[in-house]
Amino acid sequence: MSEISTKPPSGMRDFLAADVLRRRHVLGIVQRVYESFGFVPLETPTIENLSTLLGKYGPEGDQLLYRILHRREKLQRALAAGNATELELSDEGLRYDLTVPLARVVANYRELPAFYKRYAIQPVWRADRPGKGRFREFYQCDVDITGTTSVVADAEVCGAVAAVLHALGFTEFSIQTNHRELLRAFVAAAGLLPEQESPALIALDKLDKIGRDGVLQELAQKGLGDGGARLLTALEQARQPDALATLAASDGPFRAPALALQTLFATAAEGPAGKHLVFDPTLARGLGYYTGPIFEIAVAGLAGSMGGGGRYDGLIGMFKKQAVPAVGFSLGLERVLLVMEERGMFPALGVGPQVLLCRMADVPAPVAVRIASQLRAAGLRVEVFADTPQMGKQLAYANAIGAPFAAILGQAELAAGTLAIKDLRAGEQASVPAVDAAAWIARRC
């Protein structure tokens, strides 16, 4: 019998105590900031119907969906029939993002407000190739506004994400911004056909990952060599400082989206995202549902982005008869955690017990539980050492788990109504009345 691996599947992780606390710290700030902008929470199921998911993310996105096989009885019947394929055996999948489930919810619940501001903090799954800061299971922290085409909504989702990053301690970051209609105009000007737009943008979206030569190679592989090269060159030339103003002053298809971006920058200038918005004509965002402004967070020294989003005015209409405009921004928790850990941005976070309650063998267990309960009621994190070996072993365990204090309980302490409290950091010990022990320790934590 082969040995069973104790590692999690590739691209999945276990989170030990320190990891969990760092994640809680970040998620607490995200939730607080999002709610300060008036967003309300939404949680959707892990599993969605494949009909909900397929066709929303583009060809490459569809290939990254985790499909779920039918229940056992259905599977056995299908296999017995001898004509089942993988797709026929799957009618559900793990959610790929939090935006498509939101679109389904908006189409399904009539009681939602006309202008729905929701945030969602949940895991998503993609059958992708794992890498540094890139996993198959990861959390997204989304804000979206549905029901309005107002530029205020675009500025608000950018502002909420920027405010989160400020609260976490980030100062040097940019929100790269572009417009899908502007990209569409560049695609047409490069001589590409409408049906070539999607593969061109999917390749362009990998510019920061595979570089210029890699994008040109992928464009050539897709049969877009000359037109793709013209497109990339034109977009790179549009990175000049005055390019957006030039496009806004031009005639033809470039004018309207360029003016829309100028209006967005002027509106967002009064909020937390203002100084971070940067026009980047090469930004593509590979997902197929974007229709207007698109965003991506760039941090110096980080390959890839920490989040992105954009306007998707046609997505909700796929689930209901009428179109519902929408815009959203998604912050990637794993990338945020990675950068904060590498740069030492986390504050000191309490983990584990502050006090290990130790007792001599002649002290009854109920007494130890009672005293520990009193200390916990006063706000301390307390662990009771379950056994009663020699005191040296109990203190060694306290050091091993990082407890700064050990409270020692023997017959002498019971008789005097005290605790012998040892400060394991300083190596000092004091006899403290039991009723004062919690306050004594709290002052020194």
C-alpha positions as CSV (number, residue, x, y, z in Angstrom):
1,M,0.0,0.0,0.0
2,S,1.5,3.3,-1.0
3,E,2.0,6.1,1.6
4,I,-0.8,8.6,1.7
5,S,0.4,12.2,1.0
6,T,-0.3,14.6,3.8
7,K,0.1,17.7,1.6
8,P,-3.0,19.6,0.3
9,P,-3.7,19.4,-3.4
10,S,-1.6,21.6,-5.7
11,G,-2.7,25.2,-5.5
12,M,-4.5,24.7,-2.2
13,R,-3.2,25.6,1.3
14,D,-3.6,25.0,5.0
15,F,-3.6,28.1,7.2
16,L,-2.0,27.8,10.6
17,A,-2.7,30.2,13.4
18,A,-0.4,33.0,12.4
19,D,-1.8,32.9,8.8
20,V,-5.4,32.9,10.0
21,L,-4.8,36.0,12.1
22,R,-3.1,37.9,9.3
23,R,-6.1,37.0,7.0
24,R,-8.6,38.1,9.7
25,H,-6.7,41.4,10.2
26,V,-6.9,42.2,6.5
27,L,-10.5,41.0,6.0
28,G,-11.7,43.0,9.0
29,I,-10.3,46.2,7.5
30,V,-11.8,45.3,4.1
31,Q,-15.2,44.8,5.6
32,R,-15.1,48.0,7.7
33,V,-14.0,50.2,4.8
34,Y,-16.5,48.7,2.3
35,E,-19.4,49.2,4.7
36,S,-18.2,52.8,5.3
37,F,-18.9,53.3,1.6
38,G,-22.5,52.0,2.0
39,F,-22.0,48.6,0.5
40,V,-24.0,45.7,2.1
41,P,-22.8,42.1,2.3
42,L,-23.8,39.2,0.0
43,E,-22.8,35.6,0.1
44,T,-23.6,33.1,-2.7
45,P,-23.2,29.3,-2.9
46,T,-19.9,27.6,-3.6
47,I,-21.6,25.7,-6.4
48,E,-23.3,27.3,-9.4
49,N,-25.1,25.7,-12.4
50,L,-22.7,25.4,-15.3
51,S,-25.3,27.2,-17.4
52,T,-24.7,30.2,-15.1
53,L,-20.9,30.1,-15.4
54,L,-20.2,29.1,-19.0
55,G,-19.9,31.7,-21.7
56,K,-19.2,34.6,-19.3
57,Y,-15.4,34.6,-19.0
58,G,-14.3,33.9,-22.5
59,P,-12.8,30.6,-24.0
60,E,-9.8,30.5,-21.6
61,G,-11.9,31.2,-18.6
62,D,-14.4,28.4,-19.4
63,Q,-11.5,26.0,-19.5
64,L,-10.5,26.9,-16.0
65,L,-13.8,26.1,-14.5
66,Y,-14.0,23.3,-11.9
67,R,-16.8,21.0,-13.0
68,I,-18.7,18.7,-10.6
69,L,-19.8,15.3,-11.7
70,H,-23.4,14.1,-11.3
71,R,-24.3,12.2,-8.1
72,R,-23.3,8.6,-8.0
73,E,-26.6,7.1,-9.3
74,K,-26.7,9.4,-12.3
75,L,-23.0,8.8,-13.0
76,Q,-23.5,5.0,-13.0
77,R,-26.5,5.2,-15.3
78,A,-24.7,7.5,-17.7
79,L,-21.7,5.3,-17.8
80,A,-23.8,2.2,-18.3
81,A,-25.4,3.9,-21.3
82,G,-21.9,4.1,-22.8
83,N,-22.3,7.5,-24.4
84,A,-21.4,9.9,-21.6
85,T,-18.8,12.6,-22.0
86,E,-17.2,14.8,-19.3
87,L,-19.6,17.7,-20.1
88,E,-22.6,15.4,-20.1
89,L,-21.6,14.2,-16.6
90,S,-21.3,17.7,-15.3
91,D,-24.0,20.3,-14.9
92,E,-22.6,22.2,-11.9
93,G,-19.3,23.9,-11.1
94,L,-17.4,25.8,-8.5
95,R,-17.8,29.5,-8.8
96,Y,-15.0,31.2,-10.8
97,D,-15.5,34.7,-9.5
98,L,-18.0,36.7,-7.5
99,T,-19.3,38.8,-10.3
100,V,-21.3,36.3,-12.3
101,P,-23.1,35.0,-9.1
102,L,-23.9,38.7,-8.4
103,A,-25.5,39.0,-11.8
104,R,-27.6,35.9,-11.2
105,V,-28.7,37.3,-7.8
106,V,-29.7,40.7,-9.2
107,A,-31.7,38.9,-11.9
108,N,-33.4,36.6,-9.4
109,Y,-34.5,38.9,-6.5
110,R,-37.0,41.6,-7.3
111,E,-36.8,43.0,-3.8
112,L,-33.3,44.3,-4.3
113,P,-33.0,48.1,-4.5
114,A,-32.8,49.7,-7.9
115,F,-29.2,50.9,-7.1
116,Y,-27.7,47.9,-5.4
117,K,-24.3,48.4,-3.7
118,R,-23.0,45.0,-2.5
119,Y,-19.7,43.7,-1.2
120,A,-18.7,40.0,-1.1
121,I,-15.7,38.3,0.5
122,Q,-15.6,34.6,-0.4
123,P,-13.3,32.0,-2.0
124,V,-13.3,31.2,-5.7
125,W,-11.8,28.3,-7.6
126,R,-9.9,28.2,-10.9
127,A,-8.1,25.2,-12.4
128,D,-5.1,27.3,-13.2
129,R,-1.4,26.7,-13.0
130,P,-0.2,27.6,-9.4
131,G,2.7,30.0,-8.9
132,K,4.0,32.6,-6.5
133,G,0.9,34.4,-5.1
134,R,-1.3,32.4,-7.6
135,F,-3.5,29.6,-6.3
136,R,-6.4,27.5,-7.4
137,E,-8.4,28.4,-4.4
138,F,-8.3,32.0,-3.3
139,Y,-10.4,34.8,-1.7
140,Q,-11.8,37.8,-3.6
141,C,-13.0,40.9,-1.9
142,D,-15.5,42.5,-4.3
143,V,-17.5,45.8,-4.4
144,D,-20.1,46.3,-7.1
145,I,-22.8,48.8,-7.9
146,T,-25.7,47.8,-10.2
147,G,-28.5,49.8,-11.7
148,T,-26.7,52.9,-12.8
149,T,-24.4,54.1,-15.6
150,S,-23.2,57.1,-13.6
151,V,-19.5,57.8,-13.4
152,V,-20.0,58.3,-9.7
153,A,-20.4,54.5,-9.4
154,D,-17.1,53.9,-11.2
155,A,-15.4,56.4,-9.0
156,E,-16.9,54.9,-5.8
157,V,-15.7,51.3,-6.4
158,C,-12.2,52.6,-7.2
159,G,-12.4,54.8,-4.1
160,A,-13.5,51.9,-1.8
161,V,-10.5,49.7,-3.0
162,A,-8.1,52.6,-2.7
163,A,-9.3,53.3,0.9
164,V,-8.8,49.7,1.8
165,L,-5.2,49.8,0.6
166,H,-4.6,53.1,2.5
167,A,-6.0,51.5,5.7
168,L,-3.7,48.5,5.2
169,G,-0.7,50.8,4.9
170,F,-0.1,51.0,1.2
171,T,0.9,54.4,-0.2
172,E,2.7,53.6,-3.5
173,F,0.3,51.9,-5.8
174,S,-1.5,52.8,-9.0
175,I,-4.9,51.9,-10.4
176,Q,-4.2,51.4,-14.1
177,T,-7.3,52.5,-16.1
178,N,-8.5,51.9,-19.6
179,H,-11.7,51.7,-21.5
180,R,-13.0,48.7,-23.5
181,E,-14.5,50.9,-26.2
182,L,-11.1,52.6,-26.6
183,L,-9.5,49.2,-27.0
184,R,-12.1,48.3,-29.6
185,A,-11.3,51.4,-31.5
186,F,-7.6,50.5,-31.5
187,V,-8.4,47.0,-32.6
188,A,-10.3,48.2,-35.6
189,A,-7.6,50.8,-36.5
190,A,-5.1,48.0,-36.5
191,G,-7.1,46.2,-39.2
192,L,-8.3,43.3,-37.0
193,L,-11.8,41.9,-37.5
194,P,-14.4,42.1,-34.8
195,E,-14.1,38.3,-34.2
196,Q,-10.4,38.8,-33.6
197,E,-10.9,41.2,-30.8
198,S,-11.4,38.7,-28.0
199,P,-8.3,36.6,-28.8
200,A,-6.2,39.8,-29.2
201,L,-7.3,41.2,-25.9
202,I,-6.7,37.8,-24.1
203,A,-3.1,37.9,-25.4
204,L,-2.7,41.6,-24.6
205,D,-3.9,40.9,-21.0
206,K,-0.7,38.8,-20.4
207,L,1.6,41.7,-21.2
208,D,2.9,42.0,-17.6
209,K,3.3,38.3,-17.3
210,I,5.0,37.2,-20.5
211,G,6.3,40.5,-21.8
212,R,6.1,42.1,-25.2
213,D,7.8,39.3,-27.1
214,G,5.6,36.7,-25.4
215,V,2.4,38.7,-26.4
216,L,3.6,39.0,-30.0
217,Q,4.3,35.3,-30.2
218,E,0.9,34.4,-28.8
219,L,-0.7,36.9,-31.3
220,A,1.1,35.2,-34.1
221,Q,0.0,31.7,-32.9
222,K,-3.6,32.9,-33.1
223,G,-3.1,34.1,-36.6
224,L,-3.1,37.8,-35.7
225,G,0.6,38.5,-36.3
226,D,0.7,41.7,-38.4
227,G,-2.5,43.2,-37.1
228,G,-1.6,42.2,-33.5
229,A,1.8,43.8,-33.8
230,R,0.2,47.0,-35.1
231,L,-2.2,47.0,-32.3
232,L,0.4,46.5,-29.6
233,T,2.6,49.3,-31.1
234,A,-0.3,51.7,-31.3
235,L,-1.2,51.0,-27.7
236,E,2.4,51.5,-26.5
237,Q,2.6,54.8,-28.3
238,A,-0.6,55.9,-26.6
239,R,1.2,55.7,-23.3
240,Q,2.6,59.2,-23.8
241,P,1.6,61.7,-21.1
242,D,-0.8,63.8,-23.3
243,A,-2.2,60.8,-25.2
244,L,-5.5,60.7,-23.5
245,A,-6.2,64.4,-24.1
246,T,-5.2,64.0,-27.7
247,L,-7.6,61.1,-28.1
248,A,-10.4,63.0,-26.4
249,A,-9.9,65.9,-28.8
250,S,-10.0,63.7,-31.9
251,D,-12.9,62.7,-34.1
252,G,-14.2,59.2,-34.6
253,P,-14.4,56.2,-32.3
254,F,-11.6,57.3,-29.9
255,R,-13.3,60.4,-28.7
256,A,-16.2,59.2,-26.6
257,P,-14.3,56.6,-24.5
258,A,-11.4,59.0,-24.0
259,L,-13.8,61.7,-22.8
260,A,-15.5,59.1,-20.5
261,L,-12.1,58.4,-18.9
262,Q,-11.3,62.1,-18.4
263,T,-14.7,62.5,-16.7
264,L,-13.9,59.5,-14.4
265,F,-10.5,60.9,-13.5
266,A,-12.0,64.3,-12.6
267,T,-14.7,62.7,-10.5
268,A,-12.4,60.3,-8.7
269,A,-9.9,63.1,-8.0
270,E,-12.1,64.2,-5.0
271,G,-11.9,60.7,-3.4
272,P,-9.2,58.3,-2.1
273,A,-8.5,56.9,-5.6
274,G,-7.8,60.2,-7.3
275,K,-4.0,60.4,-7.1
276,H,-3.7,56.7,-7.9
277,L,-5.7,56.5,-11.2
278,V,-3.3,56.2,-14.2
279,F,-4.3,55.9,-17.9
280,D,-2.8,52.7,-19.4
281,P,-3.9,52.0,-23.0
282,T,-2.4,48.5,-22.9
283,L,-4.6,47.4,-20.0
284,A,-7.0,44.8,-21.4
285,R,-8.6,42.6,-18.7
286,G,-9.1,39.3,-20.4
287,L,-12.6,38.5,-19.1
288,G,-15.2,38.8,-21.8
289,Y,-18.0,40.6,-20.0
290,Y,-16.4,44.1,-19.6
291,T,-18.0,46.9,-21.6
292,G,-16.6,50.2,-20.3
293,P,-13.8,51.5,-18.0
294,I,-11.5,48.7,-16.7
295,F,-9.2,48.9,-13.7
296,E,-6.2,47.0,-12.4
297,I,-4.0,47.6,-9.3
298,A,-0.3,47.8,-9.8
299,V,2.3,47.7,-7.0
300,A,6.0,48.2,-7.7
301,G,8.0,45.0,-7.3
302,L,5.0,42.7,-7.7
303,A,4.5,40.7,-10.9
304,G,0.8,40.7,-11.8
305,S,-1.8,42.8,-10.1
306,M,-3.5,42.8,-6.6
307,G,-6.9,43.2,-8.1
308,G,-9.0,44.6,-10.9
309,G,-12.4,45.3,-12.2
310,G,-14.5,47.4,-14.6
311,R,-17.9,48.1,-16.0
312,Y,-20.0,45.2,-17.3
313,D,-23.3,46.6,-18.5
314,G,-24.3,43.5,-20.5
315,L,-23.7,40.7,-18.0
316,I,-26.9,40.9,-15.9
317,G,-29.0,41.1,-19.0
318,M,-27.8,37.6,-19.8
319,F,-30.0,36.4,-16.9
320,K,-33.0,38.6,-17.4
321,K,-34.9,40.3,-20.2
322,Q,-33.8,43.8,-19.5
323,A,-30.2,45.2,-19.4
324,V,-28.9,46.3,-16.0
325,P,-25.7,48.4,-15.9
326,A,-23.1,47.5,-13.3
327,V,-19.5,48.2,-12.3
328,G,-17.3,46.5,-9.8
329,F,-13.8,46.1,-8.4
330,S,-12.2,43.0,-6.9
331,L,-9.3,43.0,-4.5
332,G,-7.2,39.8,-4.4
333,L,-6.7,38.8,-0.8
334,E,-3.8,36.4,-1.4
335,R,-1.7,39.0,-3.3
336,V,-2.3,41.6,-0.6
337,L,-1.2,39.2,2.1
338,L,1.9,38.2,0.1
339,V,3.1,41.8,-0.3
340,M,2.3,42.8,3.2
341,E,4.2,39.8,4.6
342,E,7.2,40.4,2.4
343,R,7.3,44.1,3.3
344,G,6.7,43.6,7.1
345,M,3.5,45.6,7.0
346,F,1.6,43.6,9.6
347,P,1.2,45.0,13.1
348,A,1.8,42.7,16.1
349,L,-1.1,40.3,16.1
350,G,-1.9,38.3,19.3
351,V,-1.8,34.6,18.6
352,G,-2.1,31.8,21.1
353,P,-2.6,32.1,24.9
354,Q,-1.3,35.0,26.9
355,V,-1.2,32.8,30.0
356,L,-0.5,29.1,30.6
357,L,-2.2,28.0,33.9
358,C,0.1,25.4,35.5
359,R,-0.7,23.4,38.6
360,M,0.9,21.1,41.0
361,A,-0.2,17.5,41.1
362,D,-2.1,18.0,44.5
363,V,-4.3,20.9,43.1
364,P,-7.7,19.6,41.9
365,A,-8.5,20.1,38.2
366,P,-11.8,21.9,38.9
367,V,-9.9,24.6,40.8
368,A,-7.7,25.2,37.8
369,V,-10.7,25.4,35.5
370,R,-12.4,27.9,37.8
371,I,-9.4,30.2,38.0
372,A,-8.8,30.0,34.2
373,S,-12.5,30.9,33.7
374,Q,-12.1,34.0,35.9
375,L,-9.0,35.1,33.9
376,R,-10.8,34.6,30.6
377,A,-13.8,36.6,31.8
378,A,-11.4,39.4,32.4
379,G,-10.4,39.3,28.8
380,L,-7.2,37.2,28.8
381,R,-6.5,34.2,26.5
382,V,-5.7,31.4,28.8
383,E,-4.7,27.7,28.3
384,V,-4.9,25.2,31.1
385,F,-2.1,22.6,31.1
386,A,-4.1,19.4,31.1
387,D,-1.6,17.2,32.9
388,T,0.6,17.7,36.0
389,P,4.2,16.7,35.2
390,Q,7.1,18.4,36.8
391,M,6.8,22.2,36.7
392,G,9.9,22.5,34.5
393,K,8.1,20.6,31.7
394,Q,5.0,22.8,32.1
395,L,7.1,25.9,31.8
396,A,9.0,24.5,28.8
397,Y,5.7,24.0,27.1
398,A,4.7,27.6,27.8
399,N,7.9,28.7,26.1
400,A,7.3,26.4,23.2
401,I,3.8,27.9,22.5
402,G,5.0,31.5,23.0
403,A,2.9,32.2,26.1
404,P,4.4,35.3,27.7
405,F,3.1,34.4,31.2
406,A,2.7,31.2,33.3
407,A,0.4,31.3,36.3
408,I,1.5,28.6,38.8
409,L,-1.0,27.2,41.2
410,G,0.0,25.1,44.2
411,Q,-1.3,24.4,47.7
412,A,0.5,27.4,49.1
413,E,-1.2,29.7,46.5
414,L,-4.6,28.1,47.2
415,A,-4.2,28.7,50.9
416,A,-3.1,32.4,50.4
417,G,-5.5,33.2,47.6
418,T,-2.7,34.1,45.2
419,L,-1.1,33.0,41.9
420,A,2.6,32.7,41.3
421,I,3.0,34.5,38.0
422,K,6.1,34.0,36.0
423,D,7.0,36.5,33.2
424,L,8.7,34.1,30.8
425,R,10.2,37.0,28.7
426,A,12.0,38.6,31.7
427,G,12.5,35.5,33.7
428,E,10.9,37.2,36.8
429,Q,8.3,35.8,39.1
430,A,5.8,37.5,41.5
431,S,3.1,36.5,43.9
432,V,-0.1,38.3,43.0
433,P,-3.6,38.1,44.7
434,A,-5.8,35.9,42.4
435,V,-8.4,38.7,42.2
436,D,-5.8,41.1,40.8
437,A,-4.0,38.6,38.6
438,A,-5.8,39.5,35.3
439,A,-5.2,43.2,35.7
440,W,-1.6,42.6,36.6
441,I,-1.0,40.5,33.5
442,A,-3.0,42.8,31.2
443,R,-0.8,45.8,32.2
444,R,2.3,43.8,31.1
445,C,1.0,42.2,27.9
